[in-house]
Amino acid sequence: MNIEALKTQTEKYKQVLANTTKYREAWHSDVKPMLQDTLQDIIGQLAIPKAAVSEKTHIDNLEAVVLDLGKSSSGISENLDDSGIKRIMIKSNGSLIYQQLFNGKIMVMLVSPHIEGYGEPKPPLAVEILRPDEIRPALIYKHLEAFLKDITEWEDYDDDQPARPRQSFNPIGFQRTEE
């Protein structure tokens, strides 16, 4: 039996527990206010339509700061019957989320736009998980750039993806030769 290996692992465990406490304190004292201020400043400078920064605080130590682009009419409506009644489909315009995890680290996620009742929304894309001291304004700009790219690609969706080369084939029974 190697008690020294167990002691080393126990010390590592104690350090991780201490980090959780430290990270949670940093979220409240430094990270959350910095996220809110930086995101508010950015959306003020860029005038992003319908953008708002909010806090999700209904579960202690699992809080989030969210840059949400809100909801709007998609311009699509469903005809319910011959009487002309229509159900308007609502579009969620997407969001950038900084979610506190159980261990005090912060997960950055992108939520693509989607239209309610029209296909399935894509699940949130986890960009990365960071320790509180790793989050800096420059990194927030990088996250926002990725978010804007994602929502722009969603809005501009078409089949302009590079086409696969067409397979040339010889029909059965015919052999063509180039002259």
C-alpha positions in Angstrom: 0.0 0.0 0.0 1.4 3.4 -1.0 0.2 6.0 1.5 2.3 8.7 -0.1 0.3 8.5 -3.4 -2.9 8.8 -1.4 -1.6 11.8 0.5 -0.6 13.4 -2.8 -4.0 12.8 -4.3 -5.7 14.1 -1.1 -3.7 17.3 -1.3 -4.7 17.7 -4.9 -8.4 17.2 -4.0 -8.1 19.8 -1.2 -6.6 22.3 -3.6 -9.4 21.7 -6.1 -12.0 22.4 -3.4 -10.2 25.5 -2.3 -10.1 26.7 -6.0 -13.9 26.2 -6.2 -14.4 28.6 -3.3 -11.8 31.1 -4.7 -13.4 30.9 -8.2 -16.9 31.5 -6.8 -15.7 34.6 -4.9 -13.9 35.9 -8.0 -17.1 35.5 -10.0 -19.0 37.9 -7.7 -16.2 40.3 -7.0 -14.5 40.6 -10.4 -15.8 38.5 -13.3 -19.5 39.2 -13.3 -19.1 43.0 -13.1 -16.4 42.9 -15.7 -18.5 40.8 -18.0 -21.5 43.1 -17.6 -19.5 46.3 -18.1 -17.5 45.0 -21.1 -20.6 43.6 -22.9 -22.6 46.7 -22.2 -19.8 48.9 -23.6 -19.4 46.7 -26.7 -23.1 46.7 -27.5 -23.3 50.4 -26.9 -20.4 51.0 -29.4 -21.8 48.6 -32.0 -25.5 49.4 -31.7 -26.4 45.7 -32.0 -30.1 45.5 -32.6 -32.2 44.3 -29.6 -29.0 43.4 -27.6 -29.3 43.4 -23.8 -27.1 42.1 -21.1 -28.8 40.3 -18.2 -28.0 38.2 -15.2 -29.5 34.8 -14.4 -29.3 34.5 -10.6 -32.0 32.0 -9.7 -29.5 29.4 -8.6 -26.6 30.4 -6.3 -23.2 29.6 -7.7 -24.7 28.6 -11.1 -25.3 32.1 -12.2 -24.9 33.4 -15.7 -24.3 36.7 -17.6 -26.1 36.7 -20.9 -25.8 38.9 -24.0 -29.2 38.2 -25.5 -30.5 39.5 -28.9 -34.1 39.0 -27.9 -37.0 37.7 -29.9 -38.7 39.0 -33.0 -41.3 38.1 -35.5 -39.7 35.7 -38.0 -41.9 37.0 -40.8 -43.2 33.5 -41.2 -46.8 32.6 -40.2 -48.8 29.4 -40.3 -52.3 29.5 -41.9 -54.5 27.8 -39.3 -57.6 27.5 -41.4 -59.6 29.1 -44.3 -60.7 32.0 -42.1 -57.4 33.8 -42.5 -56.2 33.2 -39.0 -52.5 32.9 -38.8 -50.0 31.9 -36.1 -46.9 34.0 -36.2 -43.6 32.1 -35.7 -41.3 33.8 -33.3 -37.6 34.0 -33.9 -35.1 33.8 -31.0 -32.2 35.9 -32.2 -29.4 34.1 -30.3 -27.3 34.7 -27.3 -23.7 34.6 -25.8 -23.7 33.1 -22.4 -21.1 33.1 -19.6 -22.4 30.3 -17.2 -20.8 29.7 -13.9 -20.2 25.9 -13.4 -20.6 23.9 -10.2 -16.8 24.2 -9.6 -16.7 28.0 -10.1 -15.2 27.8 -13.6 -17.0 29.6 -16.4 -18.4 28.0 -19.5 -18.8 30.2 -22.6 -21.6 29.2 -24.9 -23.1 30.4 -28.1 -26.8 29.9 -28.8 -27.7 30.2 -32.5 -30.9 31.9 -33.6 -33.9 29.6 -34.2 -37.5 29.9 -35.3 -40.0 28.4 -32.9 -42.1 25.7 -34.6 -39.7 25.6 -37.6 -37.2 22.8 -37.2 -35.2 22.0 -34.1 -33.0 24.6 -32.5 -29.3 23.7 -32.5 -28.0 22.9 -29.0 -25.8 25.6 -27.4 -22.2 25.5 -28.6 -19.8 25.3 -25.7 -16.9 27.4 -26.8 -14.6 26.9 -23.8 -14.4 26.6 -20.0 -12.2 29.1 -18.3 -10.9 29.9 -14.8 -12.0 33.3 -13.6 -8.5 34.8 -13.9 -8.4 33.8 -17.6 -11.3 36.0 -18.6 -10.2 39.3 -20.0 -11.9 42.0 -22.2 -9.8 40.8 -25.2 -11.1 37.3 -24.8 -14.7 38.7 -24.5 -14.2 40.5 -27.9 -13.0 37.2 -29.4 -16.2 35.4 -28.0 -18.4 38.2 -29.4 -16.7 37.9 -32.8 -17.4 34.2 -32.9 -21.0 34.9 -31.8 -21.5 37.5 -34.5 -20.1 35.2 -37.1 -22.4 32.4 -36.0 -25.6 34.5 -36.1 -24.6 36.1 -39.4 -24.0 32.6 -40.9 -27.4 31.5 -39.6 -29.2 34.6 -41.0 -27.4 34.2 -44.4 -28.0 30.4 -44.6 -28.0 29.0 -48.1 -26.3 26.3 -50.1 -23.2 28.3 -51.0 -21.1 25.6 -49.3 -18.3 24.4 -51.6 -19.8 21.9 -54.0 -18.5 18.4 -53.9 -16.9 17.4 -57.2 -19.3 15.5 -59.4 -18.4 11.9 -59.7 -17.9 10.9 -63.3 -19.1 7.5 -64.1 -19.6 5.2 -67.1 -23.1 3.8 -67.5 -23.3 0.1 -67.5 -22.6 -1.4 -70.9 -21.1 1.8 -72.4 -17.5 2.6 -72.4 -16.7 6.0 -73.6 -13.2 7.0 -74.7 -12.0 10.5 -75.1 -10.8 11.3 -78.7 
